[in-house]
Amino acid sequence: MMLRRVNPYELILRKRNRGRLAPEEIRALVEGFGSGAVPDYQMSAFLMAVYFRGMNVEETVALTEALMNSGERFEFPDLAGPKVDKHSTGGVGDKVSLILAPLAAACGLIVPMVSGRSLGHTGGTLDKLESISGFRTDLSRAEFERILGNIGVSMMGQTDGLCPADRRMYALRDVTATVDSIPLIAASIMSKKLAEGIDGLVLDVKTGGGAFMSRLPQARSLARQMLRIGARMGKRVVAVITGMSEPLGHAVGNALEVAEAIEALKGRWPLDLEEVTLALGEEMLLLGRVARTQVQARRLLLRALADGRALEVFRKLVEAQGGDPKVIDDPSRLPRAGHVHEVFAPAGGYLRQIDALRIGLLGVELGAGRRKLGAKVDPAVGFVFRRKVGDKVEPGELLFEVHAATRRRAEEAGRAAFAACTIGRNAPRAGERVIARMGR
């Protein structure tokens, strides 16, 4: 159906009144938005109608396909081997991609990862990588494919030609309070990921106070939507629901997280980061048919860490994309904040809570994240937690560090971050890090 035979007003009205739209109508609407025939104000009205009335599976699949087909699609016919990617719905301290992408490549997968930047309280993989001096994420398609062929992994930003309608639509969602709509989230994520030319996709759907899907039923619903889209479009997709009630790992902040990722690739990492990364890695190897069982997949991952292959792949990735490979052996070459402020426990007990959402928002205030697209970030600032939820702490023991540009900002952030922590007499009940695996 051509756009001239579709009236955007009619589609908005029908969706507002709980009606269903045909796939060809959704395609025409997205095509019209891309060409300028459908103005921003009408697309904004449509997004708000979807926010309140939702979409069924057929409509969501049609929207995904329309967004995916609004620009170029990557294909890698000359690259032999299973192409599998991973996507996270966003969290605080989530540096998993920095570890998992080279680790999966070291195990035999090709990992074409198109990543995003931080927005709101959640961090972005591109900002973390760009804290490495010289590291380029603005690769051409030819550069992306060449690096993939040479080392099995490349990590770049969304090009102007990849899903351009989604990029414009997301900008409207951001200013019209329609970001947290499950069908719109699902279509946005899946359109970009399926345009990468991958064979399989592992979704890390986060839930808890620091996640966009704070409640578990929401997270399960989003996972189901994306699994259905993958099935309808002939792709192998699995979802892992993981907890995000406290920051993942110790570090929150771009360069600080890169340093922690490097330590993890050397086998030195906190239990929660290890558990989540290996669970996602198992699913990637199973999707790529590199391993037949979860046990075998974990064995392959641990071997690639122990013998240094994963770290070497990361070193090659940094060098191939223009970064300083010396940071692998000397993380002190990463950007460093002007002031580090230490916060100590005033009393003993058990650390019962670190409010991930509040820490993420404080990171934005320090400059580690951005409130709007295009804003600059400070790669050096953030937090390093020396104790995790459930740990016993003694009076005067170091709880965390604040890395900030000035002493005043560090001390202010330290007071606010301490207020986001709870120390009590009793140990908290252990929270689940890997809550569910869906789609396998």
N, C-alpha and C positions, 0 to 999 in steps of 0.2 A: 504494500500500500504506500503510495507516494504522499509526501507531507501535505501537498495542496488539497488532498482529500480528507485531511484530518483537522478538526477544529480543536486547538489546545483548550479553549474554554470548556468545550463539551467533555473532554477527558478529565479536566480538573473537577468539574461539577459531578461527573459520574463517580469518581473516586471519593469525593467528599461525601457523597450519599451512599457509600458502601458498595458501589458497583464494581464490576470487574472489567479490566481492560484486556483486549486481545494482544497477543505478542506483536503483531504488526503495528498496532497503535502505539505501543511503547517504543518500538524501534523508530517509528516516524517522529515521535516526540523528541527522542534523543538526537536524531539526525537534524531536526529543526533547531534544537538548542545549539548544536555544533555549528550550524551554518549561520546562526543569528536570526533565523525566521521566528524562533520562539524566544522572546525576550526574557531577561533574568527575572522580572517580576512574575511572569507566568510560571516559570520553572520553580521559583520559590513557593508559589501557591500550591503547585503540584507536590513538592516535597513536604509541605505542611499537611496536605491531605493524606499522603502516605504515612506520615508520622502518626496521625490519629486513627487512620482506618486500616493501615497495614497493607500487605500484599500476600497473595497466595503463592505457592511454589512456582506455578507457571509464570506468573507475573515477575517474580524475582529472578527466575532464570532468563526471561526475556530482557529484563533490565541489565543483567550481567552481560549477556551477549551483545546488547546494543552498546554498552560502555566499552567493552573489549574491542568491538569492531569500529569504534569511532576514530581509531588511529592505526598505527603500525602494530604488527605482531611479530615477535621474535620466533624464528625457527632456526634450528641448528642441525641440519641434515648431515653435516660433515663431522659432527662430534659423536663418536661411538661411545656408548655407555649410558646407563640410566641417569636421567636428569630429574633431580628431586630438590625441592626447596622447602623452606620452613617459614612460617609467618606467625608473629605474636600480635595479639590484640592490644598490647601495650601495658607497661607496668613501671615500677620504680626500682631502679637498680638492675634492670633487665639487660644484661650484657651477653645473653646466651648466644646470640647470632655470631658474635665475635669469636666465640669458642667453637660452636657447633659447625659452622660452615667449613672451616679448614679441617676440623676433625672428620666430618663426613667425607670430604674430598680425599683425605688420607686413607679412608676405607674403601675408595673406589667409586664413589658417586661423582657426578658432575653437578655442581651447585650454582646455578645462575640466579643470584639473589639481587632483586631490585628492592631497595630499602627506602625508608622514609626518614624524616627529620622529627625532632621533638616538637610537640604541640601540647599546650596545657601542662599537666603534671607528669606526663609520661616522657621518657627519653627517646631519642632517635638514633638508630645505628649510624646514619651518615655523619651526624655531629660527632659521635664518638670516634669514628675512623678519621675524621678530618682534624682531630686533636693531635694526630701524628703528623709531624712537620712534612709538608709536601704531598700528603696523601690526596689523590684525586678520585672523586666519585662522579665527576661529570664526563664519563667515558662516552665515546662514540660506539655505535653498534659494532663496528669492526674491531675496535679495541676490546670491547667486552668479550666478543667471540674468540679473539686471539688469546686473551688471558685464560679463558675457560679451557681452551684447547691445550695450553701449555701446563697449567697447574691444577685444573679441575674445579676452580672456584673463582668467582669474581663478584664484587659487591659494588653496585652503582646506584645512582639516584634515578628517579623516573624521568625519562626523556620527554621532550616536548611532544614527540609523536606517539608516545605510549599512553593510550586511554585518555586523550585530552579532554573528552567530555566529562570523565570522572573527576579530573582535577578541577575543572570549572564548577562542577556540581558540588564538590566538597567545599569549595570556598563559599558557596551559597549556604550550605548546611551549617558551616561554622558561624555565620552571622545571623542565621534564622532559628537557632536553637533546635535544629533537627538532626544533630550529629548522632544522638543515641537512639536511632531507629534500627531495629534488628534487620529488616529487609534491606534498608539502605546501607548499613554497615556490611552486610553479607555481600551485596552486589558490588560494592566498592572494592572490598578486599579481593574477592574472587576474580573480578574483571582484570585487575592488574596482575595477579599471580598467574592466571591461566593464559595471559598474553605473553608470558615469558618463554613459552615453548617447552614447558616441563612435562614430564610423564607422571609425576606424583607430587603431592603437597601434604606436609604435616602442619597442622594448625595448633598453635599454643594459645588456647582460649583461657584467659586469666579471670579469676573471680576473687572477690574480697574487697576490702576497703580501698585499696590502691588501684583497682581495676575499673575500666569503664562499665563492665558488667559486674557490679558489686555483689549481686545476689546469685547464688548457684542456679536457680531455675532460669534466670536470664542467660547465663553462660551456656547452659545446656541447649536452650532454644536457639541461640546464635550458632552453636556448633552444629546442631541438626540442620539448620538452614543451609550452611555452607557445605555440609556433607551431601545434601540433596542436590545442590547446584553442581557439585563435582560429579555426582553420579549421572545427572541428566546430560552433562557435557562430556561424558566418557573419560573422565580423569580419575585416577586413584587418589583418594583423599582420606586422611584420618585426622581425628582431633584428639588432643590431650588437654584436659581441663586441669589447670594448675592454680595453686593458691597465691594470692597477692595481698595478704593482710599486713605483712611487714616487707621492707625492702629486700630484694633478692640479693644474696651475698652480703658483702660488707660495704662496698663502695656505691655512692650515688653521685654522679657527675661524670662528665665526658672523659677527660684524661684519667681520672681516678678509676673509672671502670675499665679503660683500656689496660691500665696497669694490673688490675685484678684479673682480667681475662688472660693476660700473658702469664701470670702466676698459675692460673688454672690449667693452661696448656702445658705447664711444667709439672702438673700433678699436685699443686698446692692450692686447694680451694675449699671453701666452706661447704658443709654437708648439703644445705638446701640448693645451692647453685649446682653442685655435682649431681644431685638426684634429678633435678628438673632437666638439666642438659642431657644426661644419659638416657632418660626416658624418651625425650624427643629424638635423640640420635638413634635409639633402637627402632623407633617407628620409621625413620628415614631409611635405614638399611633394609628393613623389611619391605617397605614400599618399592625400593629399588632392586629388590630380590638379590641383594648382596649377601643377606643372611636369611635363613629359613625359620629360625626361632628367635625369641626374645633373648634367650640365654646366649645363643651364638652371636647375636648382634652386640650384646654388651661386652662379650669377650673381645670382639674385633675392635670396639671403641677403646677399651682399656689398653689393648695392645698398642694401638696407634698413639696413645698418650705416653705409655711407658717407654716406647722405643724412640720417641722424639719426632716421629713423622708428622704429627699434627702441628707441632710447633714449627717445624721446618716449612710446612705448607703456608702457615701464617706469615712467616718471614718472607717467603717468595711472593705472597700476595701483596704485602706492604711494598716490597721493592718494585713489583710489576706495575703498581698503581701510583708510583712516584713518591712513596713515603720513605721515611728514614728507617732502614732495617736495623740500625744500631739500637733502637728502643727495645728490641727483643731481649738483648743482653743487658741493657742499661735503661730501665724505665724512667730514671731520673731525667732523661732527655725530653720527656713529655712536659707540657706546660705546667708550671707550678704557681700556686696562688701566692699573693703578697703576704698573707698572714694565715697562720694555722692556730686555731683556738681549741684547747682541750676542755672537755666537760667531764666532771667526775661525779660519781654517785655520792649523794649526801648521806645515805644510809644504806645498810645492807638489806638483802632480801633476794627476790627473784625478779628478773626483768619479765614483766607480764605482757607488755605491749610496746610496739613501735608503730605508730600510726603512719602507714605508708602514704596515704593521700596527703596528710599534712607535711610529711617530709618532702614529697614531690613538689608541692606548692612552694615550700620554703626554698627548694632548689631553684625554682623559677625566679623567686625574688632575689636570690644571690646572683643569677645570671646564667645558671646551667641550662635553663630551658627558655622557651619563648611563649609569650601570650598570644601572638598572632604570627601567621605565616610571613616569612621574610625577615623577621627580627634577628639580630645577631645574638650569639651566645658566647659566654666566657668559658673556654675549654678547661680552665684550671680549677674552677670552684666546685664545691659540693660538700659531701659528708663521707666520713669513713667510720662505720660503727665497729667498735672493738668487742662488743657483746651482742648476742642475738637473743631473741625472745626464748625464754626457758632457761637461760643461763643464770647461775647464782652469782651475785655480785657482793663484794665487800665494801664497807664504807671507805670512801676515798679512791675507789678503783676507777680507772679510765673507762667511760662509757662510749664516747665518740669524739671525733675531731670535726671541726668546721674549717673548711678551706675557703677563704674569701679574699676579696681584693684589699680590704682594709680591716683594721682591728675593730672599729666600731661595728661594721657590718657582720663581722664574725661573731662578736659578742652578742649582738641582737639576735642573730640566727641561732646561736647556741642556747639562749634562753628559751626561744620559741620551740626549738627542737626538743629540749628537755621536757617542755610541757606536753609534747607529743608522745613521751615515754611514760610508762607506768611501772613502778617498782612496788611489789607487794610481799607479804610474808610467805605466801603459798606459791608453789610452782604452778604455772598455768597448764591446762591440758594441751598436749602437743597437737598442733594443727597439721592437716594433711598438705603435703607439698604437691603430690601427684594424686589428684582426686578421682579422675576417671579417664578411660581411653574409649573413644567412640569411633565406629566405622570400620573396625577390623573384624 
